[in-house]
Amino acid sequence: MPLDAPRRLIGAALVAMSLVAAAPAGAAASPVTLAAGASAAATALPAATTFTELSGLPQDTDLYGKLSGIVVHPARTVAVYAQPGGKPAATLPAKQLGSQTWVPVVEARKGWYRVLLPSKPNHVTGWIKDKGLKKARSRYRAIVTLGTRRLTVMNASKKLGTWTVAIGGPETPTPVGRTFLLALMSPKKKTYSPLILPLGTHSATLDTFGGGPGTVAFHGWPDRKVFGKAVTHGCVRVPARALKVLAGLPLGTPVLIAP
């Protein structure tokens, strides 16, 4: 399948029956090497990863808006700002969960991009300088419609497939809004899914699951009877063919979870 954005790197080992591995020591605030022009003071700031909760940053208010498909990757850790020209509030690392960090752009100003971040609270965004970034455009998007329990994957206006999926149960619903493919994880030992694709969003009702931070993900499931049901802890369980298609999408690809 031709791509006009980089393919993800298959990395970090999966902790059996958890969404993501437990955070490494110091992940919330560790010394980093910042890209040129970033403040050295930002090295003490929290890293914008799936393991952290950030404060003082703007929220994405257009939860169901269509993203442009522009995605950016920091070649080195960069500072994240609440507004252009302000003080750094966090950092965005070049890699996480064993994959390159690619995040979608929601707004652009001269010299700046506002991007979706993978941290809590859901829908948190931040501004990063446009220097020291790799930029690409993904033609792809994945749409999960909770009401019909359907997943659709698009390549521009071409539909790559539609599948019936399993979604979060009444007490652990799948969170709505626009997010993105954060990483691809391949378990070393056989588990319920050959691949797990964490998203940049978290369960609204579970602070943790299986030792991880409650990250929502696409993954497979061995029992096809679950498809079409609301039975998960917030993740979206998908059939084998859908998982294969999703695994071929670039990191940062927009994902819309609609009611």
PLY file of the C-alpha trace (Angstrom):
ply
format ascii 1.0
element vertex 259
property float x
property float y
property float z
element edge 258
property int vertex1
property int vertex2
end_header
0.00 0.00 0.00
1.64 3.32 -1.02
2.09 5.82 1.80
2.98 9.51 1.75
3.95 9.51 5.41
6.55 7.29 7.14
5.61 3.83 8.39
5.85 3.25 12.11
8.66 1.35 13.73
7.62 -1.87 15.47
9.14 -1.62 18.91
8.44 -2.00 22.60
7.46 -5.36 24.03
3.89 -5.70 25.24
3.08 -6.50 28.86
0.72 -9.47 28.60
-2.96 -8.51 28.92
-2.25 -4.78 29.36
-2.71 -1.97 26.89
0.78 -0.57 27.28
3.81 -1.31 29.39
4.25 0.45 32.70
6.00 3.80 32.47
9.76 3.73 32.90
11.19 5.44 35.95
11.40 9.19 35.47
9.15 9.25 32.42
7.07 12.10 33.77
9.97 14.53 34.05
13.42 13.48 32.93
16.46 15.27 31.48
16.24 15.55 27.71
18.20 16.98 24.81
16.08 19.68 23.23
16.01 20.74 19.62
17.85 23.91 18.69
16.17 27.03 20.04
14.28 25.32 22.87
14.73 26.52 26.42
17.09 24.49 28.60
14.66 25.09 31.46
12.19 22.84 29.68
14.29 19.80 30.62
12.52 19.71 34.01
9.05 19.78 32.45
6.77 16.75 32.05
7.11 14.83 28.81
3.99 14.67 26.64
3.57 10.89 26.52
0.72 8.47 27.09
1.93 8.09 30.71
1.61 11.72 31.79
-1.09 14.21 32.71
-0.45 17.77 31.57
-1.85 21.07 32.81
-1.97 24.61 31.53
-2.33 23.61 27.87
-5.26 24.30 25.50
-7.95 21.73 24.76
-9.09 20.60 21.34
-12.59 22.08 21.10
-13.47 20.78 17.62
-13.85 17.17 18.74
-15.43 15.87 15.54
-13.75 18.15 13.02
-11.85 16.67 10.09
-8.09 16.99 10.42
-5.98 18.09 7.46
-3.81 14.98 7.59
-0.64 16.99 8.20
1.51 15.18 10.77
4.84 16.19 12.28
7.67 14.34 13.98
10.28 16.01 16.22
13.74 14.78 15.24
14.73 15.55 18.84
12.75 16.39 21.95
11.06 19.79 21.58
9.37 22.18 23.98
5.57 22.42 24.07
3.88 25.77 24.75
0.40 26.86 25.83
0.61 29.65 23.25
3.19 30.79 20.70
5.91 32.84 22.34
4.92 31.86 25.86
6.80 29.76 28.39
7.26 26.00 27.82
4.75 23.83 29.66
5.96 20.37 28.60
8.24 18.55 26.17
7.44 16.25 23.26
9.93 13.37 22.86
11.08 12.05 19.51
10.05 8.47 20.42
7.62 6.73 22.73
6.39 3.17 23.13
9.23 2.11 20.82
7.88 4.13 17.89
8.64 7.53 16.41
6.38 10.27 17.74
4.12 11.55 14.96
1.31 13.93 15.97
-1.42 15.57 13.86
-1.56 19.33 13.35
-4.83 21.03 14.37
-3.76 24.63 13.77
-0.86 26.46 12.12
0.59 29.93 12.56
3.76 31.41 11.15
6.58 29.46 12.76
4.27 27.32 14.91
2.05 24.24 14.91
-0.63 23.33 17.43
-0.75 19.55 17.70
-2.77 16.86 19.42
-0.83 15.35 22.31
-1.01 11.74 23.61
-1.28 12.71 27.29
-4.12 13.12 29.75
-6.52 14.86 29.87
-8.02 13.68 26.61
-8.01 16.25 23.80
-5.05 18.18 25.21
-3.06 20.12 22.61
0.08 22.25 22.59
2.10 24.57 20.37
5.51 23.55 19.06
7.94 25.49 16.89
8.06 24.39 13.26
11.86 24.10 13.26
13.51 20.71 13.75
10.42 18.81 12.61
9.82 16.27 9.90
6.52 16.93 8.15
4.28 14.62 6.13
0.67 14.28 5.05
-1.39 11.18 5.64
-4.23 10.55 3.20
-5.65 8.02 5.64
-8.17 8.23 8.47
-9.99 5.73 10.64
-13.53 6.34 11.84
-15.18 4.44 14.68
-18.93 4.97 15.00
-19.97 3.77 18.44
-23.70 3.74 17.76
-23.36 1.22 14.95
-20.17 -0.37 16.32
-18.47 0.01 12.97
-14.92 0.87 11.93
-14.26 2.45 8.53
-10.78 3.12 7.13
-10.40 5.67 4.34
-7.62 6.54 1.91
-8.69 10.05 0.87
-12.15 9.41 -0.63
-11.54 5.68 -1.17
-12.96 3.28 1.39
-10.44 0.58 2.33
-12.92 -1.38 4.39
-15.72 -1.35 6.96
-15.91 -3.81 9.82
-18.10 -4.55 12.83
-16.06 -4.10 16.01
-16.39 -4.39 19.79
-16.38 -1.18 21.84
-16.30 -0.12 25.48
-18.98 -1.34 27.85
-21.49 0.91 29.67
-19.18 1.42 32.67
-15.97 1.67 30.63
-17.00 3.48 27.43
-14.70 4.17 24.51
-13.92 7.92 24.67
-15.24 10.04 21.82
-13.50 12.73 19.81
-10.64 12.96 17.36
-7.35 11.35 18.20
-4.55 9.58 16.31
-2.49 6.42 15.90
0.28 6.76 18.46
2.35 3.59 18.08
2.44 -0.03 16.99
3.38 -2.66 19.55
4.20 -6.28 18.82
4.06 -8.71 21.76
7.00 -11.06 22.09
4.76 -13.74 23.56
1.48 -14.93 22.10
-1.44 -13.02 23.55
-4.95 -11.95 22.56
-3.70 -9.90 19.61
-0.60 -10.13 17.38
-0.41 -6.33 17.29
-1.64 -3.50 19.50
-2.08 0.03 18.16
-2.28 2.54 21.04
-4.17 5.77 20.36
-3.62 9.25 21.75
-6.58 8.95 24.13
-7.39 7.32 27.46
-10.28 5.72 29.30
-12.44 8.29 31.07
-13.33 5.82 33.84
-10.16 3.76 34.40
-6.99 5.39 35.70
-5.02 2.26 34.90
-5.50 -1.12 33.25
-3.11 -4.05 33.48
-0.39 -1.82 34.90
-0.59 0.73 32.08
-2.10 4.26 32.12
-5.50 3.30 30.65
-4.49 4.02 27.06
-7.16 3.13 24.51
-6.02 1.03 21.56
-7.06 -0.90 18.48
-6.31 -4.61 18.82
-7.53 -7.99 17.66
-9.51 -10.58 19.59
-9.60 -14.39 19.20
-13.35 -14.79 19.78
-15.32 -13.27 16.90
-18.53 -13.40 18.95
-17.55 -10.14 20.68
-17.79 -8.09 17.49
-20.84 -5.88 17.49
-20.99 -5.77 21.29
-20.15 -3.14 23.90
-17.98 -5.28 26.18
-14.42 -3.89 26.31
-12.62 -1.75 28.88
-12.59 1.10 26.34
-10.45 -0.35 23.57
-11.75 -1.14 20.10
-11.43 -4.85 19.28
-11.21 -5.41 15.54
-11.25 -8.41 13.17
-7.97 -9.74 11.79
-8.37 -8.08 8.37
-9.11 -4.70 9.95
-6.06 -5.03 12.20
-3.88 -5.69 9.15
-5.21 -2.60 7.38
-4.76 -0.41 10.47
-1.20 -1.65 10.92
-0.39 -0.37 7.43
-1.38 3.22 8.25
1.25 5.85 9.08
1.80 7.00 12.63
-0.14 10.15 13.41
-3.01 9.12 11.14
-6.23 10.81 12.39
-8.75 8.60 14.18
-12.28 9.87 14.76
-14.38 8.20 17.46
-17.96 9.35 16.92
-21.04 8.69 19.08
0 1
1 2
2 3
3 4
4 5
5 6
6 7
7 8
8 9
9 10
10 11
11 12
12 13
13 14
14 15
15 16
16 17
17 18
18 19
19 20
20 21
21 22
22 23
23 24
24 25
25 26
26 27
27 28
28 29
29 30
30 31
31 32
32 33
33 34
34 35
35 36
36 37
37 38
38 39
39 40
40 41
41 42
42 43
43 44
44 45
45 46
46 47
47 48
48 49
49 50
50 51
51 52
52 53
53 54
54 55
55 56
56 57
57 58
58 59
59 60
60 61
61 62
62 63
63 64
64 65
65 66
66 67
67 68
68 69
69 70
70 71
71 72
72 73
73 74
74 75
75 76
76 77
77 78
78 79
79 80
80 81
81 82
82 83
83 84
84 85
85 86
86 87
87 88
88 89
89 90
90 91
91 92
92 93
93 94
94 95
95 96
96 97
97 98
98 99
99 100
100 101
101 102
102 103
103 104
104 105
105 106
106 107
107 108
108 109
109 110
110 111
111 112
112 113
113 114
114 115
115 116
116 117
117 118
118 119
119 120
120 121
121 122
122 123
123 124
124 125
125 126
126 127
127 128
128 129
129 130
130 131
131 132
132 133
133 134
134 135
135 136
136 137
137 138
138 139
139 140
140 141
141 142
142 143
143 144
144 145
145 146
146 147
147 148
148 149
149 150
150 151
151 152
152 153
153 154
154 155
155 156
156 157
157 158
158 159
159 160
160 161
161 162
162 163
163 164
164 165
165 166
166 167
167 168
168 169
169 170
170 171
171 172
172 173
173 174
174 175
175 176
176 177
177 178
178 179
179 180
180 181
181 182
182 183
183 184
184 185
185 186
186 187
187 188
188 189
189 190
190 191
191 192
192 193
193 194
194 195
195 196
196 197
197 198
198 199
199 200
200 201
201 202
202 203
203 204
204 205
205 206
206 207
207 208
208 209
209 210
210 211
211 212
212 213
213 214
214 215
215 216
216 217
217 218
218 219
219 220
220 221
221 222
222 223
223 224
224 225
225 226
226 227
227 228
228 229
229 230
230 231
231 232
232 233
233 234
234 235
235 236
236 237
237 238
238 239
239 240
240 241
241 242
242 243
243 244
244 245
245 246
246 247
247 248
248 249
249 250
250 251
251 252
252 253
253 254
254 255
255 256
256 257
257 258
